[in-house]
Amino acid sequence: MHAKDILIDAYSRIQEEVHAAVGGLPPDVLNARPSDDANSVSWLVWHLTRVQDDHVADAAGLEQVWLAQDWEKRFGLDLPRRDTGYGHSSAKVAKVRVDSGDLLTGYYDAVHEQTLEFLRGLTAKDFERIVDERWDPAVTLGVRLVSVLSDDLQHVGQAAYVRGLVQSA
């Protein structure tokens, strides 16, 4: 099995978990925060999708789905255009609200498709390409893709946990 096939499977599992975390939730549950400084399901899924979109598009030399497909306008958030949620204060977390889970899953699915399209075209040698020289050691494409995968899995797990907390309250 080629590394790209393993990554395609792993990213597809994230998609399944995103749909499971969001599916069937009304806006009040999607946007609920278990405490004043906690993240909502909406923020967690938006953030993990923004990070995947930003990092994979950068590594692939593509435009972010967020901008290319007007998801930024569809969400209508009062945040900078390229904001990914990294380092958000509680006040900024509160700005990420949606009226429907379909908005979150629609955006995730569009990013997922761009990610898979990119992954399908990779060769073994591509994983060694340096994509970020700001770190020591410099970050290869393989490391970046695993880093995004790890971040996404953590956040989708948090979203599932928040869903359970809010629904049981």
PyMOL commands that place a pseudoatom at each C-alpha (Angstrom):
pseudoatom trace, name=CA, resn=MET, resi=1, chain=A, elem=C, hetatm=0, pos=[0.000, 0.000, 0.000]
pseudoatom trace, name=CA, resn=HIS, resi=2, chain=A, elem=C, hetatm=0, pos=[1.332, 3.417, -0.961]
pseudoatom trace, name=CA, resn=ALA, resi=3, chain=A, elem=C, hetatm=0, pos=[1.547, 6.166, 1.660]
pseudoatom trace, name=CA, resn=LYS, resi=4, chain=A, elem=C, hetatm=0, pos=[-0.951, 8.258, -0.311]
pseudoatom trace, name=CA, resn=ASP, resi=5, chain=A, elem=C, hetatm=0, pos=[-3.513, 5.445, -0.039]
pseudoatom trace, name=CA, resn=ILE, resi=6, chain=A, elem=C, hetatm=0, pos=[-3.085, 5.368, 3.733]
pseudoatom trace, name=CA, resn=LEU, resi=7, chain=A, elem=C, hetatm=0, pos=[-3.569, 9.139, 3.882]
pseudoatom trace, name=CA, resn=ILE, resi=8, chain=A, elem=C, hetatm=0, pos=[-6.636, 8.972, 1.624]
pseudoatom trace, name=CA, resn=ASP, resi=9, chain=A, elem=C, hetatm=0, pos=[-8.156, 6.416, 3.991]
pseudoatom trace, name=CA, resn=ALA, resi=10, chain=A, elem=C, hetatm=0, pos=[-7.257, 8.494, 7.054]
pseudoatom trace, name=CA, resn=TYR, resi=11, chain=A, elem=C, hetatm=0, pos=[-8.652, 11.749, 5.657]
pseudoatom trace, name=CA, resn=SER, resi=12, chain=A, elem=C, hetatm=0, pos=[-11.820, 9.889, 4.634]
pseudoatom trace, name=CA, resn=ARG, resi=13, chain=A, elem=C, hetatm=0, pos=[-12.243, 8.807, 8.250]
pseudoatom trace, name=CA, resn=ILE, resi=14, chain=A, elem=C, hetatm=0, pos=[-12.113, 12.450, 9.301]
pseudoatom trace, name=CA, resn=GLN, resi=15, chain=A, elem=C, hetatm=0, pos=[-14.918, 13.174, 6.849]
pseudoatom trace, name=CA, resn=GLU, resi=16, chain=A, elem=C, hetatm=0, pos=[-17.019, 10.392, 8.381]
pseudoatom trace, name=CA, resn=GLU, resi=17, chain=A, elem=C, hetatm=0, pos=[-16.395, 11.744, 11.891]
pseudoatom trace, name=CA, resn=VAL, resi=18, chain=A, elem=C, hetatm=0, pos=[-17.219, 15.324, 10.861]
pseudoatom trace, name=CA, resn=HIS, resi=19, chain=A, elem=C, hetatm=0, pos=[-20.578, 14.165, 9.528]
pseudoatom trace, name=CA, resn=ALA, resi=20, chain=A, elem=C, hetatm=0, pos=[-21.198, 12.104, 12.685]
pseudoatom trace, name=CA, resn=ALA, resi=21, chain=A, elem=C, hetatm=0, pos=[-20.347, 15.045, 14.977]
pseudoatom trace, name=CA, resn=VAL, resi=22, chain=A, elem=C, hetatm=0, pos=[-22.545, 17.519, 13.094]
pseudoatom trace, name=CA, resn=GLY, resi=23, chain=A, elem=C, hetatm=0, pos=[-25.348, 15.387, 11.682]
pseudoatom trace, name=CA, resn=GLY, resi=24, chain=A, elem=C, hetatm=0, pos=[-28.875, 16.184, 12.823]
pseudoatom trace, name=CA, resn=LEU, resi=25, chain=A, elem=C, hetatm=0, pos=[-27.897, 18.947, 15.248]
pseudoatom trace, name=CA, resn=PRO, resi=26, chain=A, elem=C, hetatm=0, pos=[-30.022, 22.074, 15.388]
pseudoatom trace, name=CA, resn=PRO, resi=27, chain=A, elem=C, hetatm=0, pos=[-28.254, 25.461, 15.401]
pseudoatom trace, name=CA, resn=ASP, resi=28, chain=A, elem=C, hetatm=0, pos=[-28.650, 25.931, 19.166]
pseudoatom trace, name=CA, resn=VAL, resi=29, chain=A, elem=C, hetatm=0, pos=[-26.666, 22.728, 19.817]
pseudoatom trace, name=CA, resn=LEU, resi=30, chain=A, elem=C, hetatm=0, pos=[-24.113, 23.383, 17.049]
pseudoatom trace, name=CA, resn=ASN, resi=31, chain=A, elem=C, hetatm=0, pos=[-23.361, 26.826, 18.489]
pseudoatom trace, name=CA, resn=ALA, resi=32, chain=A, elem=C, hetatm=0, pos=[-23.598, 25.977, 22.204]
pseudoatom trace, name=CA, resn=ARG, resi=33, chain=A, elem=C, hetatm=0, pos=[-20.479, 26.273, 24.311]
pseudoatom trace, name=CA, resn=PRO, resi=34, chain=A, elem=C, hetatm=0, pos=[-20.309, 24.094, 27.446]
pseudoatom trace, name=CA, resn=SER, resi=35, chain=A, elem=C, hetatm=0, pos=[-18.694, 27.019, 29.298]
pseudoatom trace, name=CA, resn=ASP, resi=36, chain=A, elem=C, hetatm=0, pos=[-17.835, 30.632, 28.520]
pseudoatom trace, name=CA, resn=ASP, resi=37, chain=A, elem=C, hetatm=0, pos=[-14.348, 29.787, 27.271]
pseudoatom trace, name=CA, resn=ALA, resi=38, chain=A, elem=C, hetatm=0, pos=[-15.130, 26.448, 25.615]
pseudoatom trace, name=CA, resn=ASN, resi=39, chain=A, elem=C, hetatm=0, pos=[-15.395, 25.816, 21.895]
pseudoatom trace, name=CA, resn=SER, resi=40, chain=A, elem=C, hetatm=0, pos=[-18.645, 24.915, 20.152]
pseudoatom trace, name=CA, resn=VAL, resi=41, chain=A, elem=C, hetatm=0, pos=[-19.159, 22.101, 17.667]
pseudoatom trace, name=CA, resn=SER, resi=42, chain=A, elem=C, hetatm=0, pos=[-19.481, 24.817, 15.009]
pseudoatom trace, name=CA, resn=TRP, resi=43, chain=A, elem=C, hetatm=0, pos=[-16.165, 26.424, 15.875]
pseudoatom trace, name=CA, resn=LEU, resi=44, chain=A, elem=C, hetatm=0, pos=[-14.305, 23.105, 16.151]
pseudoatom trace, name=CA, resn=VAL, resi=45, chain=A, elem=C, hetatm=0, pos=[-15.508, 21.802, 12.769]
pseudoatom trace, name=CA, resn=TRP, resi=46, chain=A, elem=C, hetatm=0, pos=[-15.025, 25.188, 11.082]
pseudoatom trace, name=CA, resn=HIS, resi=47, chain=A, elem=C, hetatm=0, pos=[-11.496, 25.446, 12.515]
pseudoatom trace, name=CA, resn=LEU, resi=48, chain=A, elem=C, hetatm=0, pos=[-10.371, 21.945, 11.579]
pseudoatom trace, name=CA, resn=THR, resi=49, chain=A, elem=C, hetatm=0, pos=[-11.703, 22.510, 8.073]
pseudoatom trace, name=CA, resn=ARG, resi=50, chain=A, elem=C, hetatm=0, pos=[-10.014, 25.899, 7.772]
pseudoatom trace, name=CA, resn=VAL, resi=51, chain=A, elem=C, hetatm=0, pos=[-6.674, 24.431, 8.878]
pseudoatom trace, name=CA, resn=GLN, resi=52, chain=A, elem=C, hetatm=0, pos=[-6.935, 21.552, 6.409]
pseudoatom trace, name=CA, resn=ASP, resi=53, chain=A, elem=C, hetatm=0, pos=[-7.968, 23.938, 3.636]
pseudoatom trace, name=CA, resn=ASP, resi=54, chain=A, elem=C, hetatm=0, pos=[-5.178, 26.417, 4.403]
pseudoatom trace, name=CA, resn=HIS, resi=55, chain=A, elem=C, hetatm=0, pos=[-2.358, 23.921, 4.863]
pseudoatom trace, name=CA, resn=VAL, resi=56, chain=A, elem=C, hetatm=0, pos=[-3.193, 21.514, 2.038]
pseudoatom trace, name=CA, resn=ALA, resi=57, chain=A, elem=C, hetatm=0, pos=[-3.882, 24.325, -0.450]
pseudoatom trace, name=CA, resn=ASP, resi=58, chain=A, elem=C, hetatm=0, pos=[-0.559, 25.923, 0.454]
pseudoatom trace, name=CA, resn=ALA, resi=59, chain=A, elem=C, hetatm=0, pos=[1.353, 22.652, 0.061]
pseudoatom trace, name=CA, resn=ALA, resi=60, chain=A, elem=C, hetatm=0, pos=[-0.424, 21.890, -3.229]
pseudoatom trace, name=CA, resn=GLY, resi=61, chain=A, elem=C, hetatm=0, pos=[-0.004, 25.388, -4.665]
pseudoatom trace, name=CA, resn=LEU, resi=62, chain=A, elem=C, hetatm=0, pos=[-3.780, 25.807, -4.898]
pseudoatom trace, name=CA, resn=GLU, resi=63, chain=A, elem=C, hetatm=0, pos=[-6.212, 28.491, -3.804]
pseudoatom trace, name=CA, resn=GLN, resi=64, chain=A, elem=C, hetatm=0, pos=[-8.101, 27.742, -0.622]
pseudoatom trace, name=CA, resn=VAL, resi=65, chain=A, elem=C, hetatm=0, pos=[-11.601, 26.346, -1.148]
pseudoatom trace, name=CA, resn=TRP, resi=66, chain=A, elem=C, hetatm=0, pos=[-12.740, 28.930, 1.427]
pseudoatom trace, name=CA, resn=LEU, resi=67, chain=A, elem=C, hetatm=0, pos=[-11.997, 31.706, -1.041]
pseudoatom trace, name=CA, resn=ALA, resi=68, chain=A, elem=C, hetatm=0, pos=[-12.214, 29.968, -4.438]
pseudoatom trace, name=CA, resn=GLN, resi=69, chain=A, elem=C, hetatm=0, pos=[-15.711, 28.600, -3.833]
pseudoatom trace, name=CA, resn=ASP, resi=70, chain=A, elem=C, hetatm=0, pos=[-17.060, 31.565, -1.827]
pseudoatom trace, name=CA, resn=TRP, resi=71, chain=A, elem=C, hetatm=0, pos=[-17.444, 29.664, 1.445]
pseudoatom trace, name=CA, resn=GLU, resi=72, chain=A, elem=C, hetatm=0, pos=[-16.156, 32.772, 3.194]
pseudoatom trace, name=CA, resn=LYS, resi=73, chain=A, elem=C, hetatm=0, pos=[-19.214, 34.664, 1.931]
pseudoatom trace, name=CA, resn=ARG, resi=74, chain=A, elem=C, hetatm=0, pos=[-21.603, 31.795, 2.688]
pseudoatom trace, name=CA, resn=PHE, resi=75, chain=A, elem=C, hetatm=0, pos=[-20.467, 31.695, 6.317]
pseudoatom trace, name=CA, resn=GLY, resi=76, chain=A, elem=C, hetatm=0, pos=[-20.511, 35.501, 6.625]
pseudoatom trace, name=CA, resn=LEU, resi=77, chain=A, elem=C, hetatm=0, pos=[-18.287, 35.564, 9.707]
pseudoatom trace, name=CA, resn=ASP, resi=78, chain=A, elem=C, hetatm=0, pos=[-16.999, 38.805, 11.141]
pseudoatom trace, name=CA, resn=LEU, resi=79, chain=A, elem=C, hetatm=0, pos=[-13.383, 37.600, 10.875]
pseudoatom trace, name=CA, resn=PRO, resi=80, chain=A, elem=C, hetatm=0, pos=[-10.455, 38.297, 8.554]
pseudoatom trace, name=CA, resn=ARG, resi=81, chain=A, elem=C, hetatm=0, pos=[-10.783, 36.513, 5.173]
pseudoatom trace, name=CA, resn=ARG, resi=82, chain=A, elem=C, hetatm=0, pos=[-7.926, 34.071, 5.764]
pseudoatom trace, name=CA, resn=ASP, resi=83, chain=A, elem=C, hetatm=0, pos=[-8.553, 33.445, 9.464]
pseudoatom trace, name=CA, resn=THR, resi=84, chain=A, elem=C, hetatm=0, pos=[-8.228, 29.775, 10.418]
pseudoatom trace, name=CA, resn=GLY, resi=85, chain=A, elem=C, hetatm=0, pos=[-9.110, 30.114, 14.085]
pseudoatom trace, name=CA, resn=TYR, resi=86, chain=A, elem=C, hetatm=0, pos=[-5.552, 29.592, 15.303]
pseudoatom trace, name=CA, resn=GLY, resi=87, chain=A, elem=C, hetatm=0, pos=[-5.119, 31.396, 18.620]
pseudoatom trace, name=CA, resn=HIS, resi=88, chain=A, elem=C, hetatm=0, pos=[-8.723, 32.570, 18.780]
pseudoatom trace, name=CA, resn=SER, resi=89, chain=A, elem=C, hetatm=0, pos=[-9.834, 34.332, 21.922]
pseudoatom trace, name=CA, resn=SER, resi=90, chain=A, elem=C, hetatm=0, pos=[-13.149, 33.431, 23.499]
pseudoatom trace, name=CA, resn=ALA, resi=91, chain=A, elem=C, hetatm=0, pos=[-14.717, 36.465, 21.802]
pseudoatom trace, name=CA, resn=LYS, resi=92, chain=A, elem=C, hetatm=0, pos=[-13.556, 35.299, 18.374]
pseudoatom trace, name=CA, resn=VAL, resi=93, chain=A, elem=C, hetatm=0, pos=[-14.756, 31.735, 19.037]
pseudoatom trace, name=CA, resn=ALA, resi=94, chain=A, elem=C, hetatm=0, pos=[-18.188, 33.233, 19.766]
pseudoatom trace, name=CA, resn=LYS, resi=95, chain=A, elem=C, hetatm=0, pos=[-18.248, 34.792, 16.270]
pseudoatom trace, name=CA, resn=VAL, resi=96, chain=A, elem=C, hetatm=0, pos=[-18.260, 31.391, 14.582]
pseudoatom trace, name=CA, resn=ARG, resi=97, chain=A, elem=C, hetatm=0, pos=[-21.960, 30.537, 14.454]
pseudoatom trace, name=CA, resn=VAL, resi=98, chain=A, elem=C, hetatm=0, pos=[-23.932, 28.689, 11.815]
pseudoatom trace, name=CA, resn=ASP, resi=99, chain=A, elem=C, hetatm=0, pos=[-27.616, 28.302, 11.010]
pseudoatom trace, name=CA, resn=SER, resi=100, chain=A, elem=C, hetatm=0, pos=[-27.205, 24.762, 9.713]
pseudoatom trace, name=CA, resn=GLY, resi=101, chain=A, elem=C, hetatm=0, pos=[-24.895, 21.798, 9.994]
pseudoatom trace, name=CA, resn=ASP, resi=102, chain=A, elem=C, hetatm=0, pos=[-25.152, 21.522, 6.212]
pseudoatom trace, name=CA, resn=LEU, resi=103, chain=A, elem=C, hetatm=0, pos=[-22.986, 24.630, 5.917]
pseudoatom trace, name=CA, resn=LEU, resi=104, chain=A, elem=C, hetatm=0, pos=[-20.232, 22.989, 7.979]
pseudoatom trace, name=CA, resn=THR, resi=105, chain=A, elem=C, hetatm=0, pos=[-20.394, 19.623, 6.239]
pseudoatom trace, name=CA, resn=GLY, resi=106, chain=A, elem=C, hetatm=0, pos=[-20.704, 21.238, 2.813]
pseudoatom trace, name=CA, resn=TYR, resi=107, chain=A, elem=C, hetatm=0, pos=[-17.529, 23.218, 3.374]
pseudoatom trace, name=CA, resn=TYR, resi=108, chain=A, elem=C, hetatm=0, pos=[-15.741, 20.212, 4.855]
pseudoatom trace, name=CA, resn=ASP, resi=109, chain=A, elem=C, hetatm=0, pos=[-16.773, 18.020, 1.900]
pseudoatom trace, name=CA, resn=ALA, resi=110, chain=A, elem=C, hetatm=0, pos=[-15.467, 20.589, -0.595]
pseudoatom trace, name=CA, resn=VAL, resi=111, chain=A, elem=C, hetatm=0, pos=[-12.119, 20.786, 1.225]
pseudoatom trace, name=CA, resn=HIS, resi=112, chain=A, elem=C, hetatm=0, pos=[-12.026, 17.002, 1.512]
pseudoatom trace, name=CA, resn=GLU, resi=113, chain=A, elem=C, hetatm=0, pos=[-12.484, 16.632, -2.239]
pseudoatom trace, name=CA, resn=GLN, resi=114, chain=A, elem=C, hetatm=0, pos=[-9.632, 19.062, -2.962]
pseudoatom trace, name=CA, resn=THR, resi=115, chain=A, elem=C, hetatm=0, pos=[-7.455, 17.204, -0.447]
pseudoatom trace, name=CA, resn=LEU, resi=116, chain=A, elem=C, hetatm=0, pos=[-8.193, 13.810, -2.025]
pseudoatom trace, name=CA, resn=GLU, resi=117, chain=A, elem=C, hetatm=0, pos=[-7.580, 15.143, -5.521]
pseudoatom trace, name=CA, resn=PHE, resi=118, chain=A, elem=C, hetatm=0, pos=[-4.173, 16.389, -4.396]
pseudoatom trace, name=CA, resn=LEU, resi=119, chain=A, elem=C, hetatm=0, pos=[-3.318, 13.162, -2.559]
pseudoatom trace, name=CA, resn=ARG, resi=120, chain=A, elem=C, hetatm=0, pos=[-4.237, 10.971, -5.536]
pseudoatom trace, name=CA, resn=GLY, resi=121, chain=A, elem=C, hetatm=0, pos=[-1.603, 12.694, -7.674]
pseudoatom trace, name=CA, resn=LEU, resi=122, chain=A, elem=C, hetatm=0, pos=[1.310, 12.255, -5.268]
pseudoatom trace, name=CA, resn=THR, resi=123, chain=A, elem=C, hetatm=0, pos=[4.320, 10.035, -5.788]
pseudoatom trace, name=CA, resn=ALA, resi=124, chain=A, elem=C, hetatm=0, pos=[6.538, 8.604, -3.049]
pseudoatom trace, name=CA, resn=LYS, resi=125, chain=A, elem=C, hetatm=0, pos=[9.192, 11.232, -3.822]
pseudoatom trace, name=CA, resn=ASP, resi=126, chain=A, elem=C, hetatm=0, pos=[6.664, 14.080, -3.335]
pseudoatom trace, name=CA, resn=PHE, resi=127, chain=A, elem=C, hetatm=0, pos=[6.429, 13.361, 0.401]
pseudoatom trace, name=CA, resn=GLU, resi=128, chain=A, elem=C, hetatm=0, pos=[10.068, 14.441, 0.815]
pseudoatom trace, name=CA, resn=ARG, resi=129, chain=A, elem=C, hetatm=0, pos=[9.500, 17.910, -0.701]
pseudoatom trace, name=CA, resn=ILE, resi=130, chain=A, elem=C, hetatm=0, pos=[10.095, 20.766, 1.754]
pseudoatom trace, name=CA, resn=VAL, resi=131, chain=A, elem=C, hetatm=0, pos=[6.931, 22.824, 2.192]
pseudoatom trace, name=CA, resn=ASP, resi=132, chain=A, elem=C, hetatm=0, pos=[7.906, 25.042, 5.144]
pseudoatom trace, name=CA, resn=GLU, resi=133, chain=A, elem=C, hetatm=0, pos=[11.423, 26.232, 5.906]
pseudoatom trace, name=CA, resn=ARG, resi=134, chain=A, elem=C, hetatm=0, pos=[10.424, 28.258, 8.985]
pseudoatom trace, name=CA, resn=TRP, resi=135, chain=A, elem=C, hetatm=0, pos=[11.049, 25.212, 11.202]
pseudoatom trace, name=CA, resn=ASP, resi=136, chain=A, elem=C, hetatm=0, pos=[14.191, 23.319, 12.138]
pseudoatom trace, name=CA, resn=PRO, resi=137, chain=A, elem=C, hetatm=0, pos=[14.158, 20.791, 10.669]
pseudoatom trace, name=CA, resn=ALA, resi=138, chain=A, elem=C, hetatm=0, pos=[12.248, 22.093, 7.681]
pseudoatom trace, name=CA, resn=VAL, resi=139, chain=A, elem=C, hetatm=0, pos=[8.791, 20.563, 7.212]
pseudoatom trace, name=CA, resn=THR, resi=140, chain=A, elem=C, hetatm=0, pos=[8.309, 18.045, 4.426]
pseudoatom trace, name=CA, resn=LEU, resi=141, chain=A, elem=C, hetatm=0, pos=[5.023, 17.464, 2.640]
pseudoatom trace, name=CA, resn=GLY, resi=142, chain=A, elem=C, hetatm=0, pos=[4.669, 14.102, 4.380]
pseudoatom trace, name=CA, resn=VAL, resi=143, chain=A, elem=C, hetatm=0, pos=[5.099, 15.665, 7.814]
pseudoatom trace, name=CA, resn=ARG, resi=144, chain=A, elem=C, hetatm=0, pos=[2.674, 18.490, 6.977]
pseudoatom trace, name=CA, resn=LEU, resi=145, chain=A, elem=C, hetatm=0, pos=[-0.033, 16.074, 5.833]
pseudoatom trace, name=CA, resn=VAL, resi=146, chain=A, elem=C, hetatm=0, pos=[0.321, 13.976, 8.995]
pseudoatom trace, name=CA, resn=SER, resi=147, chain=A, elem=C, hetatm=0, pos=[0.294, 17.135, 11.130]
pseudoatom trace, name=CA, resn=VAL, resi=148, chain=A, elem=C, hetatm=0, pos=[-2.997, 18.281, 9.561]
pseudoatom trace, name=CA, resn=LEU, resi=149, chain=A, elem=C, hetatm=0, pos=[-4.405, 14.789, 9.990]
pseudoatom trace, name=CA, resn=SER, resi=150, chain=A, elem=C, hetatm=0, pos=[-3.475, 14.783, 13.683]
pseudoatom trace, name=CA, resn=ASP, resi=151, chain=A, elem=C, hetatm=0, pos=[-4.957, 18.239, 14.276]
pseudoatom trace, name=CA, resn=ASP, resi=152, chain=A, elem=C, hetatm=0, pos=[-8.178, 17.332, 12.463]
pseudoatom trace, name=CA, resn=LEU, resi=153, chain=A, elem=C, hetatm=0, pos=[-8.614, 14.088, 14.412]
pseudoatom trace, name=CA, resn=GLN, resi=154, chain=A, elem=C, hetatm=0, pos=[-8.140, 15.876, 17.725]
pseudoatom trace, name=CA, resn=HIS, resi=155, chain=A, elem=C, hetatm=0, pos=[-10.667, 18.572, 16.865]
pseudoatom trace, name=CA, resn=VAL, resi=156, chain=A, elem=C, hetatm=0, pos=[-13.305, 16.247, 15.447]
pseudoatom trace, name=CA, resn=GLY, resi=157, chain=A, elem=C, hetatm=0, pos=[-13.017, 14.165, 18.625]
pseudoatom trace, name=CA, resn=GLN, resi=158, chain=A, elem=C, hetatm=0, pos=[-13.502, 17.322, 20.666]
pseudoatom trace, name=CA, resn=ALA, resi=159, chain=A, elem=C, hetatm=0, pos=[-16.558, 18.204, 18.558]
pseudoatom trace, name=CA, resn=ALA, resi=160, chain=A, elem=C, hetatm=0, pos=[-18.078, 14.780, 19.245]
pseudoatom trace, name=CA, resn=TYR, resi=161, chain=A, elem=C, hetatm=0, pos=[-17.388, 15.246, 22.956]
pseudoatom trace, name=CA, resn=VAL, resi=162, chain=A, elem=C, hetatm=0, pos=[-18.945, 18.740, 23.012]
pseudoatom trace, name=CA, resn=ARG, resi=163, chain=A, elem=C, hetatm=0, pos=[-21.963, 17.367, 21.136]
pseudoatom trace, name=CA, resn=GLY, resi=164, chain=A, elem=C, hetatm=0, pos=[-22.448, 14.769, 23.878]
pseudoatom trace, name=CA, resn=LEU, resi=165, chain=A, elem=C, hetatm=0, pos=[-21.986, 17.322, 26.669]
pseudoatom trace, name=CA, resn=VAL, resi=166, chain=A, elem=C, hetatm=0, pos=[-24.485, 19.760, 25.206]
pseudoatom trace, name=CA, resn=GLN, resi=167, chain=A, elem=C, hetatm=0, pos=[-27.061, 17.115, 24.362]
pseudoatom trace, name=CA, resn=SER, resi=168, chain=A, elem=C, hetatm=0, pos=[-26.879, 15.602, 27.857]
pseudoatom trace, name=CA, resn=ALA, resi=169, chain=A, elem=C, hetatm=0, pos=[-27.204, 18.957, 29.647]
for i in range(1, 169): cmd.bond("trace and resi %d" % i, "trace and resi %d" % (i + 1))
show_as sticks, trace
zoom trace
